[in-house]
Amino acid sequence: MYVRAKLATDPVYEAVFEHLRGSDLPVIDVGCGVGILALYLRERGFTAPIMGIDHDARKIAIAQRVAAMDGISFSVRDARMPIAWRGNVVLLDVLHYFTSDDQSAILRNAAAAGGMILIRDAIRDGSLRYRLTYAQEALARAGGWLKAERLNFPTREAIAESLDGEFTHDVQPMFGHSPFNNYLFSFKRSAAGTTNV
């Protein structure tokens, strides 16, 4: 029921697929949870290797049971650790669980992987959507579904400027059928070393 509801209401999986379509680089799904993105990509015909990492051993165990497919692997790992693979990096709803310094380190690690970087997160802007997002995340933490030490939602500017000079980027709302303040940031390496908004 959880997966069905996510896929029915959240446009991010379709959006990520469209960005990755045609790329043969591996995908590193940081904060993969129970592996929804990997399964979605395979169902859409995406054939490149997919490596999912998450600090929650319970969710990784679920992903490993469900996603027994060639070219998909999951492991328990801290998102702040350097990425050991080369490829495209996807961070869906990950950054806001970390301090600002840790967020910067995670993004530097993603940049070092060499491919494009896709980040979906709610941004801190004081809007009603932001306040509803914060309340929902706080409830999920209190209920035990999310094992997070803190909530530290980044601003749009903090994400957009984090890889300044290395990548071109685009930002699009990713609200879907939800009240949450989600946006998708897509970063692609800039040969000219300039960044576009």
N, C-alpha and C positions, 0 to 999 in steps of 0.2 A: 504493500500500500504506500509506503514511504517513497519508493522509487517511482511508482506510477504517478503519484502526486507531484514529485519533483519534475518529471519529464513533461507533465501536462501544464505546469504553471511557470516553469523557469526557462526562458529563451536562451540561456547561456550555452547550453550544449549544442544547439544548432549553430549558434554564432561561432563557437570554438571550431566546430567541424568546418565551417565555411572558411575560416582563416587557415586551417591546417590542410585543407583539401589540395592535393597536388604535391605536397611536400613528402619526401621520403625519409626525412630526418626522424630519429626516434623522438618520442614525446616523454617528457619527465613531468608527471602530475604531482606537484608538491601539495601535500594536504589532501590526498586522494580520498580519504574517508573509506566508504565501503566499495569504491571502485566504479561508481556510476559512469563517469566520463569514459573510462576505458571500454566498458561494455557498449556504451552508446556509439563510440567511434567505430568499433568493430562491426556493429550492426549496420552502420552506414557504409561499410566497405573500406574503411581506412585500414591499411595493411602494415604500416610501419610499426616497429617495436614500441611498446608503451610500458613505462616503468612508473609505478605509483608508490609514493612514500607518505607515511603518516606516523605521528608519534603515538597514536592510539592503537595498541596491540589488538584490542577487541575488534575494531573496525577492519584492521588488516586481515585478521583471521576470517572475517566474513567475506572480504574481497577475494581472498585466496580460495575459499570454498566455491564461490559463485563463478569466478572468472578463470576457470581452468582452461585457458585457450593458449595456443602457440603464440609466442611473441608478446605476452602480457605477464608482468611480474609485479609483485607487491612486497614491500619490506617496511619494517618498523624503523623509523629514522627521524631525527630532529631536523626540521626545516631549516635551521640555522647552519647546519653542516654544509661544507662545500659540496657541490654536485659533482659526482664522479663520472658523469657521462656527458657526451656531446649531443645536443639536440635542441628542440623547441621546448620551452618551459611554460607550464600552465599553473597558475596560482589562483584557485577559485576560493574566495572567502577565507583567506589565510592571514593576510598581513595584520588585520586588526586584533589578532591575539598576541602581538609582540610589541615590545618597546620600540620607540622610534629608531634607536640605534640598531636593534635587531632587524627591523624592517629594511634599513639600508643595507645591512649585511646580506640579507636574503636576496635582495635585488642585485647586489654585486655578484653573488654566486650565480644567479640566473643569467646575468650578462655574460659570465665566463663560460657558460655552456655553449655559446656560439650561435644559437638559432634565434628565432623570434621569441618574444615573451608576451604572454597573454595573462592579464591580471583582471579578475573580477572582484570588486570589493565595494562595500558601502562607504561613502565618503562623509566626513564630518563637515556639515555645512549649516547646522542649526535648523534645518527644515523639519516639517512634520514627519516626512518620510524617514529622516535620520533618527528622530526621536522614537519612532515606532520600531525601527531596526534595532536600536540600542535596547529597547525594552524586550524585544523578542530574543535577542542574544543573551540577555541577562537571565531570562526565564530558562533558556536551554542549558545554560551553565548551572543554574540552581537545580534543575531536574536531573543533571548528570549525563545528558546526551553529549554535551561538549566538555571536554577536559581542557579547559583553558585557564591560565593564571590570571588573565586580565582582559579588558576590552580597551583598545587604543585605536580607534578608527582614524585613518589618515585623511588629510585633506586632499582634494583633487590636485592642488598645486604640488603637494609633497610627492605624490606618485608621478605626476607628469614631469617634474624636474629631477627626479631621482636618477634618471639615466641620460640627463641632458648632455648633448654633444656626441653621444654614441649611437643613438637611435632616432629614427623618425617615429612619431606616434600618432595614434588616433584615439578618440574617446567617444563612446556612445552610451546612452542610457540603456540599462538592462533591467528595467522594472518588471516586465512581463505582467502576469496577473497577480501581482503582489503589491503590498504597500511599502516595500523596502527600497532603500535609497542606493540601489546597485548601479554601478557603471562598469563597462568593459574597456580596459586600456589595452591597446595592441601596439607593441613596440617591434619595429623591424630595424635591423642594423643599417645605419646610414653610411654609404660609401663616402659621402662628402663631409661627414662629421658634423652635420647640422641637424637641428631638431625642429619639427613642425608641430603646431598645436592644432 
